[in-house]
Amino acid sequence: MSIGLRCRHDRSVRELAAGMFGEGRGYKSVARSLGIPAEAVRKWQQTYRATGRDGLLKMGEKHSRYDFETKVAAARAVVDDGMAKPEAMERFGIASATPLKQWCR
């Protein structure tokens, strides 16, 4: 029997974080206020910037699928043009850094 070691935070906590991001607060400040690891909140902030409040609140419901053109354009922006991954996520509406890391291998 395996036990999931990942800590999941419910929608209400992400709603609080979204409100704080909307106020202009950074991920470290939000993490301290909510008592959540800063790395988790940093990923939430990237998702918030890329897909907005709705994208952040939908986290965990389903995995997004991206068309081939979006994948190629995002990977090209990162690999060939030197764009930062968080910036590419925002520009191309990619909700998670995970697929972008896979496309840029």
N, C-alpha and C positions, 0 to 999 in steps of 0.2 A: 504494500500500500504506500503510495507516494503522498507526500504532504506538500501542498503549494506554499512556498516560502515567500511569495510576492505579496506585499501588503497592498490591498486595494482600498481606495477611498471612494466613498459613495458620492452620488451626484450633488448632495447638499454641500459637501466640502468643496467640490469643484466650482459650485455656484459662488461660494464665498470668495474663492480665489479669483474667479472671473471678475467679480465686482472690484476687487483690489487691483487687478491688472487694469481695469477700466479707469481707475483713479490715477493710474500712472506709477503704481508701486512696482518695484523690482521683485525678482523671484526670491532673493534672500530675505527681504522684508516679509513677503507673504509666507514663506516657509517658517520663519520665526513666529509669526502671528498665529499660524495654524498648527504649529508643532509637528510639521511634516518635513522629512529630509529635503534639503535644498535641491538635490539632483532630480527628485521627482517633480518638484515645483518648476524647475527650469524646463523640463520637458513639457509640462502643462503650458508654460508661457510660450514656448515655441509653437505648440498647437494653437493656442489662442491667437497668436500673431498671424499664423498661416490660414486658419479657418474661422476665426472669430469665436464669439461666445458659444454659438450653437455647436460648433465643432468640438470645443472643449467639453461641453456637457454631454455630447454623444459618445465620448470615449468609452471603449469597452463594449459598446452595443454591437458593432459590426466592423469588419475590416473594409477599408475603402479599396476600390479598384481604380486603376489609372490606365488611360489608353496609351498605346504605344508612343504616340507623338509627344505626350506629356512626359513620359519616362525618358525619352531620348533628349528632349529639350532641357529637362532638369539636369540630367547627367552631364550633358554637354556644357551647360552653364557652370557647373561645379568643376568638372575636370579640365575643360578647354579654356574657359574664361576666368577661372579662379574665384568664382562666386562662393561665398560662405554658405554652408548647408542650411543654416537657419534662414538666410536671405532667400535661397532657392525655394525652401518650403513655403515661405510667404508669397513669393512671386508666382509659383505654380499651384498654390492651394493644396500642398501635400501635408496631410495631418500629422504624420509621424516621420521621424528621422530614419527609422529602420529601413523602409524600402529605398530611400535615397542612398543609404550606405551600401545596400546590395547592388543598386544600379551603377554605382561609381567604383566598383572593384577593379 
